[in-house]
């Protein structure tokens, strides 16, 4: 589903304003803006009137804006707790330490890079998506950031990026709780896919749904976040109902209980697996910065007809745009309270396509229990479940318009999935899953 037209207009107006500012700056002045010099070589050329071609406007603006956006503190803190297995990029986004990801590396570029002292750690062919990613270790004498700059200056014909970490949209204290998650086997074609932690398929909410799972950061392990999200996608137990009760679900665990879990390479592998299994709708209740590999993988999946649904994040209305919800064509979902008001901590902007229940409600928890959840993480799976059974156009028509009349950057097309809000007391919910 394409993003709302008002989102495109937003970026084009912003492009015009930024173009005026950029044209007023001399190249030396532009070079003093943190992060900007790295973006400028890849931007489209300006037209005769000082503006990029209209078709390139979004890319032009986002390339500038994204480079200047700092990571939320809660994500930067991940690196500090990782025993040096994680690092941060220049804007504070957590990345796998000493790993650079190159997409579709050619033979000539490979020779140039190896001659400069870079080492190939591993290569991964994503067959369903038609992408090859090569993970490099930088030369010993260079820090990760300096190695990135040096690699970009080689002008190799390949896309280069950090191996960014993606975290739950509502970062929670007990995200990993259990042992190995059973893999399972599906005898029916799955209509839904989940990229998150592993889940416990024996929970009463999931007992009626065929579930299979696979790990991309080691064996799949059960996690509180993935379990809650899965229950809101396909769960059904008594009064509790997810967006698509009883549907078959494929779960891709990209964490595996590892401090480097949630890496861009694992997310791309998970997406490739789900696409290879012909899953039509995939939910990703995770957030991170713009990343070349993930962006390419999502675009390829969308080109094959896959619908990607993602949470817009819980770092406040003035926070940086978070991904994958902000990639073009991704269905971005925000969350509302039991009184149908948007969560104060939810992101705002053109990436918001729908709103759904995300607070004052129950979801599955470990050991067969229930918990109260809060965050956009828990609204996105409801929308994903609904999209597995109806089109985006039909869903938008059925949405309850909230906020200003018509689509807006707070509620999107409106509220859907109200039937999936279960009163916590009705199932004896204990404890909470919410943003730290």
C-alpha positions in Angstrom: 0.0 0.0 0.0 1.4 3.4 -1.0 1.8 6.1 1.7 -0.8 8.7 1.8 -0.7 11.5 -0.7 -0.4 14.1 2.0 2.9 12.5 3.0 4.3 13.1 -0.5 3.2 16.7 -0.4 4.8 17.1 3.1 8.2 16.0 1.8 8.0 18.1 -1.4 7.2 21.3 0.6 10.1 20.4 2.9 12.3 19.8 -0.2 11.6 23.3 -1.4 12.6 24.9 1.9 15.7 22.8 2.2 16.7 23.6 -1.4 16.6 27.4 -0.6 18.8 26.9 2.4 21.3 24.6 0.5 21.6 27.0 -2.4 22.4 29.8 0.1 25.4 27.8 1.4 28.7 27.6 -0.3 30.3 24.2 -0.6 32.8 24.9 2.3 29.9 25.9 4.5 28.0 22.8 3.6 30.9 20.7 4.6 30.7 22.0 8.1 27.2 20.6 8.7 27.7 17.3 10.6 26.9 14.2 8.5 25.9 16.3 5.4 29.1 15.9 3.4 28.7 12.1 3.4 25.2 12.4 1.7 25.9 15.0 -0.9 27.8 12.8 -3.5 24.9 10.4 -3.7 22.2 13.0 -4.2 20.5 13.6 -7.5 21.8 16.6 -9.5 20.0 19.9 -9.1 17.8 21.1 -12.0 18.1 24.4 -13.7 15.9 26.0 -11.1 18.0 24.8 -8.2 15.6 21.9 -7.4 16.1 18.1 -7.9 13.9 16.4 -10.5 10.5 16.0 -9.0 10.7 12.2 -9.0 13.9 12.4 -6.8 12.5 14.9 -4.3 11.8 12.4 -1.5 15.2 10.7 -1.9 16.9 14.1 -2.0 15.2 15.4 1.2 15.4 12.2 3.2 19.1 11.7 2.4 19.8 15.1 4.0 17.3 14.9 6.9 18.2 11.3 7.9 21.9 12.1 8.1 21.2 14.8 10.7 18.9 12.8 13.0 20.3 11.5 16.2 19.3 8.2 17.7 17.0 8.1 20.7 19.0 7.7 23.9 17.4 4.3 24.7 18.9 2.9 21.5 22.3 4.4 22.0 22.4 2.8 25.4 22.2 -0.7 23.8 25.9 -0.3 22.7 27.0 0.5 26.3 25.4 -2.7 27.6 26.8 -5.0 24.9 30.4 -5.7 26.2 31.8 -4.1 23.1 30.0 -6.3 20.7 28.1 -3.2 19.5 29.3 0.2 18.4 27.5 3.3 17.3 27.4 5.2 14.0 28.1 8.9 13.9 24.5 9.7 15.0 24.4 7.3 17.9 22.5 4.4 16.2 23.7 1.0 17.5 25.6 -1.2 15.0 27.4 -4.5 15.1 31.0 -3.7 16.0 33.6 -3.8 13.2 31.1 -4.9 10.5 30.4 -3.0 7.2 27.8 -4.3 4.8 28.2 -4.0 1.1 25.4 -4.9 -1.3 26.0 -6.7 -4.6 29.8 -6.3 -4.5 31.4 -6.7 -8.0 34.7 -8.4 -8.8 36.6 -5.2 -9.5 35.3 -3.5 -6.4 36.1 -6.6 -4.4 39.7 -6.5 -5.5 40.0 -2.8 -4.7 38.6 -3.3 -1.2 40.7 -6.3 -0.3 43.8 -4.5 -1.5 43.0 -1.7 0.9 43.1 -4.2 3.9 39.4 -4.9 4.4 38.6 -8.5 5.2 35.5 -10.5 4.0 33.8 -11.9 7.1 30.9 -13.6 5.3 28.7 -13.4 2.2 25.0 -14.1 2.2 22.9 -14.7 -0.9 19.3 -13.8 -0.5 17.8 -15.8 -3.3 14.2 -14.8 -3.1 15.1 -11.1 -3.0 18.0 -11.3 -5.6 20.5 -9.6 -3.2 24.0 -10.5 -2.2 25.3 -8.9 0.9 29.0 -9.0 1.8 30.1 -8.3 5.4 33.5 -6.7 5.7 35.8 -6.2 8.7 37.8 -2.9 8.5 41.6 -2.8 8.5 43.0 -3.1 12.0 44.3 0.5 12.0 41.0 2.1 11.3 37.9 2.7 13.5 34.6 1.6 12.1 33.6 5.1 11.2 36.9 6.0 9.6 36.8 2.7 7.6 33.3 3.6 6.4 34.5 7.0 5.2 37.6 5.5 3.5 35.4 2.9 1.7 33.0 5.5 0.4 35.9 7.6 -0.9 37.0 4.6 -3.1 33.8 5.2 -5.1 33.2 1.5 -5.6 30.0 0.7 -7.5 28.1 -0.8 -4.6 25.9 0.3 -1.8 27.7 0.5 1.6 26.2 0.7 5.1 26.6 -0.2 8.8 25.1 -3.4 10.2 22.5 -1.4 12.2 20.6 -3.0 15.1 16.8 -2.9 15.1 15.1 -2.9 18.5 11.5 -3.5 19.6 9.4 -0.4 18.9 8.5 -0.5 22.6 11.8 -1.4 24.2 11.0 -3.6 27.2 12.9 -4.9 30.1 12.0 -8.5 29.8 12.2 -8.9 26.0 14.0 -12.2 26.3 12.6 -14.7 28.8 12.7 -18.3 27.7 14.6 -21.2 26.3 14.5 -22.5 22.8 11.4 -22.0 20.8 10.0 -25.1 19.0 10.4 -24.8 15.2 7.1 -26.5 14.2 6.0 -27.4 10.7 3.2 -25.8 8.7 0.8 -28.0 6.6 -1.0 -24.9 5.2 0.2 -21.8 3.4 0.9 -19.0 5.9 -0.9 -15.7 5.3 1.2 -13.8 7.9 4.8 -13.5 8.8 6.5 -12.0 11.9 10.0 -10.7 12.3 10.7 -10.3 16.0 11.8 -12.7 18.8 10.6 -16.3 18.9 7.3 -17.2 20.4 5.7 -19.9 22.6 3.1 -21.6 20.4 1.7 -23.5 23.4 0.2 -20.3 24.9 -3.6 -20.6 25.0 -3.8 -17.5 22.7 -1.8 -19.3 20.0 -2.9 -22.9 20.5 -5.4 -22.6 17.6 -3.0 -21.1 15.1 -0.5 -23.2 13.0 2.9 -21.7 13.8 6.4 -22.4 12.5 9.6 -20.5 13.4 13.2 -20.1 12.4 16.1 -18.4 14.0 18.5 -15.9 12.2 20.7 -15.1 15.2 21.1 -18.7 16.4 18.3 -21.1 17.4 15.0 -19.3 17.9 14.3 -18.4 21.5 11.0 -17.4 23.1 10.7 -13.7 23.9 8.0 -11.6 25.6 7.9 -9.0 22.8 7.4 -11.5 20.0 4.9 -13.5 22.0 2.7 -10.5 22.7 2.9 -9.3 19.1 2.1 -12.7 17.7 -1.0 -13.0 19.9 -2.3 -9.7 18.6 -1.8 -10.9 15.1 -3.4 -14.4 15.1 -4.4 -15.1 18.7 -7.8 -16.3 20.0 -8.8 -17.4 23.4 -12.1 -16.7 25.1 -12.8 -13.0 24.7 -9.3 -12.4 23.3 -9.0 -11.9 19.6 -6.1 -10.8 17.4 -6.4 -9.1 14.0 -6.6 -12.5 12.2 -7.6 -15.2 14.7 -6.4 -18.7 13.9 -4.4 -17.8 10.8 -1.1 -19.7 10.1 2.0 -17.7 11.1 5.7 -17.9 10.2 7.9 -16.4 12.9 11.5 -15.2 12.1 13.5 -14.7 15.3 16.3 -12.2 14.6 17.5 -12.0 18.2 18.2 -15.5 19.5 19.0 -14.0 22.9 22.2 -12.4 21.5 23.5 -8.9 22.2 24.0 -8.4 18.5 20.4 -9.6 17.8 18.3 -7.5 15.5 21.1 -6.8 13.1 20.2 -5.6 9.6 21.8 -8.7 8.0 19.5 -10.9 10.1 16.5 -8.8 9.3 17.2 -9.1 5.6 17.7 -12.9 5.9 14.4 -13.2 7.7 12.6 -11.2 5.1 14.1 -13.3 2.4 12.9 -16.5 4.1 9.4 -15.2 4.5 9.3 -14.1 0.9 10.5 -17.5 -0.3 7.6 -19.1 1.7 5.1 -16.8 -0.2 3.9 -15.0 2.9 1.8 -12.1 1.6 1.8 -9.9 4.8 4.7 -9.4 7.2 4.7 -7.5 10.5 7.9 -5.8 11.8 7.3 -4.1 15.2 10.9 -3.0 15.3 12.7 0.3 14.8 16.1 1.5 13.6 17.6 4.1 11.3 17.6 4.1 7.5 19.8 1.2 6.4 20.7 0.4 2.8 20.4 -3.4 3.0 17.1 -3.4 4.8 15.7 -0.7 2.5 16.8 -2.7 -0.6 15.3 -6.0 0.9 12.0 -4.3 1.7 11.8 -2.7 -1.8 12.4 -6.1 -3.4 9.8 -7.8 -1.3 7.3 -5.1 -2.1 8.0 -5.5 -5.8 7.0 -9.1 -5.4 3.6 -8.1 -3.9 4.4 -8.5 -0.2 2.8 -6.0 2.2 5.1 -4.8 5.0 3.5 -3.5 8.1 5.6 -1.7 10.8 5.3 0.2 14.1 6.1 3.9 13.8 7.8 3.9 17.2 7.4 5.3 20.7 10.1 8.0 21.0 7.8 11.0 20.9 6.2 13.2 18.3 9.4 15.1 17.7 11.6 12.0 17.3 13.6 11.1 14.2 11.6 9.1 11.6 12.2 5.5 12.4 12.5 2.6 10.0 11.2 0.3 8.5 7.9 2.2 9.1 9.2 5.3 7.2 10.4 3.4 4.0 8.2 4.1 1.0 5.2 1.8 0.7 5.5 0.4 4.2 2.2 0.5 6.2 3.1 2.5 9.2 0.9 2.1 12.3 0.5 4.2 15.4 -1.3 3.3 18.6 -4.3 4.7 20.5 -5.4 4.4 24.1 -8.7 2.9 25.4 -10.2 6.3 24.8 -9.1 6.4 21.2 -6.5 9.2 21.7 -3.1 8.7 20.2 -0.3 7.7 22.6 1.7 10.8 23.7 4.9 8.9 23.0 3.9 7.8 19.5 5.7 9.1 16.5 4.0 11.6 14.1 4.5 12.2 10.4 3.7 11.1 6.9 4.7 7.5 7.7 1.5 7.0 9.8 -1.0 5.2 7.6 -3.3 3.7 10.3 -4.0 3.8 14.0 -5.0 0.7 16.1 -5.3 -0.2 19.7 -2.0 -0.1 21.5 -2.7 0.5 25.2 -5.1 -0.3 28.0 -5.3 -3.9 26.6 -4.1 -7.4 27.1 -1.7 -9.6 25.2 -0.1 -13.0 25.7 2.7 -13.4 28.3 5.0 -16.2 29.3 3.9 -19.4 31.1 0.4 -19.1 29.6 -0.3 -15.8 31.4 -1.5 -12.5 30.1 0.0 -9.0 30.5 -1.0 -5.4 29.8 0.8 -3.8 26.8 1.5 -0.3 25.6 3.2 0.9 22.5 3.0 1.1 18.7 4.6 -2.4 18.7 1.2 -3.8 19.7 -0.9 -1.8 17.3 1.0 -2.9 14.1 0.2 -6.6 14.4 -3.5 -5.9 14.6 -3.3 -4.0 11.3 -1.2 -6.8 9.7 -3.8 -9.4 10.7 -6.6 -7.3 9.2 -4.6 -6.8 6.0 -4.2 -10.6 5.7 -8.0 -10.7 5.2 -8.8 -7.5 3.4 -7.2 -4.9 1.1 -5.6 -1.7 2.2 -8.3 0.3 0.4 -11.1 -1.5 2.1 -9.4 -1.2 5.4 -9.0 2.6 4.9 -12.7 2.9 4.0 -13.7 1.2 7.2 -11.4 3.3 9.4 -12.9 5.6 12.1 -11.7 9.1 11.3 -9.9 10.6 14.3 -8.3 14.0 14.8 -8.6 16.5 11.9 -11.0 15.4 9.1 -9.4 13.1 6.6 -5.9 11.4 6.7 -3.5 13.2 9.0 0.0 12.6 10.4 -1.2 11.7 13.8 -3.9 9.0 13.1 -3.3 8.3 9.4 -6.4 7.1 7.7 -8.0 6.5 11.1 -8.6 3.8 13.7 -9.1 0.1 12.8 -9.0 -3.1 14.8 -11.0 -1.9 17.8 -12.3 -5.4 18.3 -8.8 -6.6 19.2 -8.6 -4.5 22.3 -9.2 -6.9 25.2 -9.8 -5.5 28.7 -6.8 -6.7 30.8 -9.0 -7.5 33.8 -11.2 -9.8 31.7 -8.2 -12.2 31.3 -6.5 -11.6 34.6 -3.5 -9.8 33.1 -0.6 -9.1 35.3 2.4 -6.8 34.8 3.1 -4.6 31.8 5.1 -4.5 28.6 5.9 -1.0 27.6 8.6 1.4 26.5 11.4 1.9 29.0 
